[in-house]
Structure formats: structure tokens, C-alpha cells
């Protein structure tokens, strides 16, 4: 796997390109902002975007979705419980005085245990709600990587003060889905730097 981390938009939300080195097929995980730029960066890298994967549908994670869909026509994957929030994203952005085009409808629904194949890469879907309805993480076991959206951050955890959030649910997702992964698993979050499961077990104040 080759991974590009692109912090984009007003909240510097991480968008990831997960590129299969063998086939150059690529998943965009959370097209946070500026979809045309995401498509351009992939193209300059020689990568072909074949999947658009959403960990959840908060507006700062889908700000580039409409443009990216237009540029690539790649199928959009989402959990069914996140669909309503995706439709609501422009209104949520407007409450921050930000404009957002109407996001396109998702093409495919995700469920716990699904495996999304991007070239030779296998991304396993982990259902990790708590920060947002229908939140999922994508685990690439062969490469020791989890793309976990806004569940677990370096020394922090996802916020639970938004509508549809629930703190006990978030903590259960972290304990039952993420902390059971090998300690060396890289955690690629929606905001901030990469960390590992082992580091967060040891140093994250919310997990002590």
C-alpha cells in the first residue's frame, strides 16, 4: 500500500489516498474538501481512483465529494446509518458560514465485516459508531493500517457533543474494534498526525 495524507479544507480534515502499488487502483477515504485537487493529485501520482469511501458524513469529511464524483465517477461507499447526515451536510456547513454543494447519493452500502477490494488491497469494514451515526473504520490487516475517521486520535478521541453522538458508544467502539488490533497498527485519523494502537494504549489520557 502507498498512502497519501492530504489535510484539506477549513478544518484541515485528513483525506487519504490508499493506492495499491501493484495495480495503481486507489481508494479516496473521506474527500474532505476540494475534490478536483484530490483527483489532480491522484492523476499526477499515476493513480486511478476506483473507490470513494466515507468513514462518516460530517460536512468536513465530504466537502470534496461532489467534485470528486464528477471528476472520477467512482462509486461512493457509506454505512446506511450515515445516509441522512450526508444529505444534511450542506446545512451543517452553512451553520459554520461555509458553502457546500449538494453531495451525490452513495452507490454502495457498507456493513460490519465487509471487505472492500481496491486492486490487491483488502479493506475490512469495522462498525465504529459513537462520534457520528453510521461511522465505520477501514482496516488493512496485511499492511497494519486502520483508517479510523474521527474515532481515535493521537492522545485524543472523537467529539461526542454533536447531534447523533454518544460517548459510551464511542468508548465501546474504541475498546472493542480498535484496541484489539495489533499494537503496531498505524492509526490514520481524520485530523492530526498518524499514531499507533500501542502508543494510544500507553499515552492516551482518555483510555487510562
C-alpha positions as CSV (number, residue, x, y, z in Angstrom):
1,X,0.0,0.0,0.0
2,X,1.0,3.6,-0.7
3,X,-0.8,6.2,1.4
4,X,-1.0,9.9,0.8
5,X,-2.4,12.1,3.6
6,X,-4.0,15.4,2.4
7,X,-5.1,17.8,5.1
8,X,-7.8,19.9,3.3
9,X,-10.4,22.5,3.9
10,X,-11.2,24.9,6.7
11,X,-10.8,22.3,9.4
12,X,-7.7,20.6,7.9
13,X,-9.5,17.3,7.7
14,X,-7.3,14.5,6.5
15,X,-8.3,12.9,3.2
16,X,-6.3,9.8,2.3
17,X,-5.4,8.2,-0.9
18,X,-4.9,4.4,-0.4
19,X,-3.1,3.2,-3.5
20,X,-2.5,-0.4,-4.4
21,X,1.1,-0.3,-5.6
22,X,0.6,-3.3,-7.9
23,X,-2.5,-2.1,-9.8
24,X,-2.5,1.7,-9.1
25,X,-6.2,1.3,-8.2
26,X,-6.9,3.8,-5.5
27,X,-9.5,4.5,-2.8
28,X,-10.1,8.0,-1.6
29,X,-11.0,7.9,2.0
30,X,-13.0,10.9,3.2
31,X,-12.8,13.5,0.4
32,X,-12.8,16.3,2.9
33,X,-12.6,19.3,0.6
34,X,-11.5,20.4,-2.9
35,X,-12.4,17.2,-4.9
36,X,-10.8,18.5,-8.1
37,X,-7.5,18.9,-6.3
38,X,-7.7,15.4,-4.9
39,X,-8.4,14.0,-8.4
40,X,-5.4,16.0,-9.8
41,X,-3.0,14.8,-7.1
42,X,-4.0,11.2,-7.8
43,X,-3.6,11.8,-11.5
44,X,-0.1,13.3,-11.0
45,X,0.8,10.2,-9.0
46,X,-0.4,8.0,-11.8
47,X,-3.1,6.6,-9.5
48,X,-6.6,5.6,-10.7
49,X,-9.4,6.4,-8.3
50,X,-11.8,3.4,-8.3
51,X,-13.5,3.8,-4.9
52,X,-14.7,6.7,-2.7
53,X,-15.0,5.5,0.9
54,X,-16.7,7.5,3.7
55,X,-15.9,6.9,7.4
56,X,-18.9,9.1,8.2
57,X,-20.8,12.1,6.8
58,X,-19.9,15.1,8.9
59,X,-19.6,18.0,6.4
60,X,-15.8,18.4,6.8
61,X,-15.3,14.8,5.6
62,X,-17.5,15.1,2.5
63,X,-16.8,18.7,1.3
64,X,-15.0,17.5,-1.8
65,X,-17.4,14.6,-2.6
66,X,-19.5,16.3,-5.3
67,X,-16.4,17.5,-7.3
68,X,-14.6,14.2,-6.8
69,X,-17.6,12.2,-8.0
70,X,-17.9,14.5,-11.0
71,X,-14.2,14.1,-11.9
72,X,-13.9,10.3,-11.4
73,X,-17.4,8.8,-11.3
74,X,-16.0,6.3,-8.8
75,X,-18.7,4.6,-6.6
76,X,-19.3,6.1,-3.2
77,X,-19.5,3.7,-0.2
78,X,-21.2,4.6,3.0
79,X,-22.9,3.0,6.0
80,X,-26.7,3.1,5.8
81,X,-27.0,4.9,9.1
82,X,-24.8,7.8,7.8
83,X,-27.0,8.5,4.7
84,X,-29.3,11.0,6.4
85,X,-26.3,13.0,7.7
86,X,-24.8,13.1,4.2
87,X,-27.9,14.7,2.9
88,X,-27.8,17.2,5.7
89,X,-24.1,18.2,5.2
90,X,-24.8,21.5,3.3
91,X,-27.0,22.7,6.1
92,X,-24.4,21.7,8.7
93,X,-21.7,23.5,6.7
94,X,-23.9,26.6,6.5
95,X,-24.1,26.8,10.3
96,X,-20.3,27.5,10.1
97,X,-20.8,30.0,7.3
98,X,-19.3,27.6,4.8
99,X,-20.8,26.7,1.4
100,X,-21.1,23.1,0.4
101,X,-22.5,21.7,-2.9
102,X,-25.3,19.1,-2.5
103,X,-23.5,15.8,-2.1
104,X,-24.3,13.0,-4.6
105,X,-26.1,9.9,-3.4
106,X,-24.0,7.0,-2.3
107,X,-23.7,4.0,-4.6
108,X,-23.0,1.2,-2.2
109,X,-23.8,0.4,1.4
110,X,-21.3,-0.8,3.9
111,X,-21.7,-3.3,6.8
112,X,-19.5,-4.6,9.6
113,X,-17.2,-7.3,8.2
114,X,-17.5,-6.3,4.6
115,X,-14.2,-6.4,2.7
116,X,-13.7,-3.7,0.0
117,X,-11.1,-4.7,-2.6
118,X,-9.1,-2.0,-4.1
119,X,-6.7,-3.7,-6.6
120,X,-4.9,-6.2,-4.3
121,X,-5.7,-4.2,-1.1
122,X,-8.4,-5.6,1.2
123,X,-10.0,-3.0,3.4
124,X,-12.1,-4.6,6.2
125,X,-15.1,-2.5,7.4
126,X,-15.3,-2.1,11.2
127,X,-18.5,-0.5,12.5
128,X,-17.3,2.2,14.9
129,X,-20.2,4.4,15.9
130,X,-20.3,7.0,18.7
131,X,-18.8,10.1,17.1
132,X,-21.4,10.0,14.3
133,X,-24.2,7.8,13.1
134,X,-23.0,5.0,10.8
135,X,-19.3,5.7,11.5
136,X,-17.0,3.0,10.1
137,X,-13.3,2.4,10.0
138,X,-11.3,0.7,7.3
139,X,-8.7,-1.9,8.4
140,X,-6.0,-3.1,6.1
141,X,-4.6,-6.1,8.0
142,X,-1.8,-7.0,5.6
143,X,-0.3,-3.5,5.9
144,X,-1.1,-2.9,9.6
145,X,-3.1,0.2,9.0
146,X,-6.5,1.4,10.1
147,X,-8.3,4.5,8.7
148,X,-10.5,5.4,11.6
149,X,-12.1,8.7,10.8
150,X,-12.9,10.6,13.9
151,X,-12.9,7.8,16.5
152,X,-9.3,7.7,17.9
153,X,-6.7,10.4,17.5
154,X,-3.2,10.9,18.8
155,X,-3.7,11.4,22.5
156,X,-7.4,12.2,22.0
157,X,-10.8,10.7,20.9
158,X,-13.7,11.9,18.7
159,X,-16.0,14.5,20.0
160,X,-19.4,13.4,21.3
161,X,-21.1,16.8,21.7
162,X,-22.7,16.8,18.3
163,X,-26.2,15.6,17.4
164,X,-26.2,11.8,16.9
165,X,-23.1,11.4,19.1
166,X,-22.9,9.2,22.1
167,X,-19.8,8.9,24.5
168,X,-20.4,5.4,25.9
169,X,-20.9,4.1,22.3
170,X,-17.7,5.8,21.2
171,X,-15.7,4.3,24.0
172,X,-17.1,0.8,23.3
173,X,-16.1,1.2,19.6
174,X,-12.6,2.1,20.6
175,X,-12.3,-0.8,23.1
176,X,-14.0,-3.5,21.1
177,X,-12.9,-2.6,17.5
178,X,-9.6,-0.6,17.6
179,X,-7.7,-1.6,20.8
180,X,-8.0,-5.3,19.9
181,X,-5.9,-4.6,16.8
182,X,-2.1,-5.3,17.0
183,X,-0.1,-2.6,18.9
184,X,1.9,-1.8,15.8
185,X,-1.2,-0.9,13.7
186,X,-0.9,2.6,12.3
187,X,-3.9,4.7,13.1
188,X,-4.7,7.2,10.3
189,X,-7.3,9.6,11.7
190,X,-9.5,12.3,10.3
191,X,-7.4,15.1,12.0
192,X,-3.8,15.4,13.1
193,X,-0.8,13.1,12.8
194,X,-0.6,9.3,12.5
195,X,-0.2,7.3,15.7
196,X,-0.3,3.6,16.6
197,X,-2.7,1.4,18.7
198,X,0.2,0.7,21.1
199,X,1.1,4.4,21.6
200,X,-2.6,5.2,22.3
201,X,-3.0,2.4,24.8
202,X,0.0,3.7,26.7
203,X,-0.3,7.5,26.4
204,X,-3.9,8.5,25.5
205,X,-5.4,10.1,28.6
206,X,-9.0,9.1,27.6
207,X,-8.1,5.5,27.6
208,X,-6.4,5.3,31.1
